[in-house]
Amino acid sequence: MEDIKKYCGHDDELIDKVDRNDVVVGAMLRSQKGDTSNYRVVNAFIIRDDKKVFIPRRNLNKKSFAGAYDFSVGGYVKSGESYIDALLREVKEEVNINAGMYKTSELLYLSPFTSNVSSFMKIYLINWNDDIVYNKSDFCESIWVTFSEMESKFSKEGNSKPDLLKVINIIKRRNLTISL
């Protein structure tokens, strides 16, 4: 693993390679994952008390899904990291909110083999009612919408990351209650 780490550039990350059961079987560079689904990600919806969800739009300079609406927060689980540690890191990096300043709960755990998503992922809810100062290198703008507004907006416009709409549809199909 040390050999892999020394080749990691600042734009690359070492992530865990997992098997069909989400068990770590090795490590790989994020840039080398290709079209496989044998890695982990975290995503979160930041939701206010009025049930509106923070949805940012990815910067146009992003390598993938440039200009697409995205989860409030999301990212790869780095090698050796737990899902929750990855969430805390991504929340700080993307929306500048420190751990312990918000209430969070796990909403979903999804497998690419049973849920048709890109990778193994945990979806969290974060309760936050203050302003959000997002990372301008990640996002160019944002909106606050309800889950029902998201479904109609993104299914019509087709301008969101594919997993975002898939997760919204899973929430609807499972009739999940969105509250903390």
N, C-alpha and C positions, 0 to 999 in steps of 0.2 A: 504494500500500500504506500510506503514511503516513496517508491519509484514513481507511482502515479502522482502523488502530491507535488513532487518537484517539477512536473510538467504542467501543472495547473497554472494558467494565466489568471490575471485578475478578473477576467470576464468569464472564467470557467469555475466550476465547483465540482468537488468530489461528492458523489451521491452513492447511497447503498444500492446494490443490485439485489433484487428479491426474487423469490420463486413464486409459483402460482398461489402459495398460501401466505404471501407477504412475510416470508422468513428471509432474513439477510443471508445471501450466499456469496457476497463479494462486494467490490466497489468498482465504480466506473466514473469517468468524467461525464459531466452533464452533456457536453458537446458530442459525446460518443454514444448517446442512448439510442439514436436513430428512431425508428418507428416502433420500437418495442414498448411494452407496457410494464416492464419489470422494474419499476422504480416507484417512489412515494412522493406525494405532494400534500400540502395542507392548503385549505381555502377557508375563508371566513366571510360571513356577512356581518357588517357593522350595522346594528339596528338601534334606532332611537325608541323612546317610549311611545311615540306616536305611530310606531310600526313602519316608518319609512327606513329604507335601506340605502346606505351609501354605495353607489356604483360608479367607479372611476372608468375613464376611457384611457386605454394604453397609448403611450406616446407613439408618434409616427416613425420614430427611429428604432423601434423594437424590431428584433429579428423575426419574431413570430407574432401573428395577430396584431400587427400595427394598426392603431386607430380603433380597435375593437373594445367594446365594453367588457369589463372583467369583474371577477369577484372583488369584494371590498379589499381583501388582502389575499395573497396567495404566493406560493413558492415551493420549491423543491425542499425535501427533507435531506439535509446534508448527511454525509457518512458519519455514523456514530450518534446521530441526533435522534431524539424521540419526536413523535408527531407534535406533542405539546411544546417542546423546546423550539422546534421549527416555527410554530405559530407565534410564539413570543418574539422570536428574532424578526420574523417577517412583519409583524405589527409595528415594531420599533423602526425597521428600515423603510417601510412603505408609507406609514401614516403618522410616524413620530409619536406614538403613544407608548409609554413605559409599562412594563409588566406590573401588575398589582393595582393599576389605576382603573381597571375595568373588570366587569363580571363577564365570564365566558362559560359556555357549555358546549359539549359535543352534540351536534345535530345528526350527522350521518357518518357511517364508515362504508366506503364503496370499493368494490373490486372491479377491475377492468374486465374480468371474466364473467361477471354476473350482471353488471350494470351498464355496460357499453360506454364507460368513461375511459379517458386516456391512460390512467394509471391508478394505482392504489391511492385512495385519498380519504382524508378525514375532513369533514366540513364542520366548522364551528360557528356559533353565534356569539357576537360580542355586543354588549350593551354599552352605548356611548352617546351622550346627549350634547356634548360640546362640539365646537368647530373642529374640523379635521384639516390639518395641514399636511397634504400628501406630498410625497417625494416627486418633484417635477421631472426628474430623469426617468421615472416610471410612468407617470400619468400626465395628461395634458388638460383634462377637465373632469368634472364629476357631476352626477345628478343624485337626488334623493327620490326614491320611488318605493311604492309598496310591491309586495311579491306579485300581486295580480297585474299591476301595471308593467312589471318586468316581463311577464309572460307575453302580453300583447305587444309591447314595444319591441322586444327582441325577436319574436317569431315573425313579425311583419318586416322589420328592417333588415334582419339577417346580419347585424353588425356587432355580434357579441362572440366571445370565445365559445366554441362548440360545447365545452363542458359546462359552461354557465347555464345555457338553456336546458341541457340534459338534467342538471341538478334541480333546476326550477321545476321541471316536469316530474322528476322523482318525488320532490316534496309534495306536489299537487296530487300525484297518483296515490301516494301513501297517506294523504290527508294529515300531514304532520302539523302540529301546532307550533307556530313560530313565536316563542316567548322564552324569557329567561327566568 
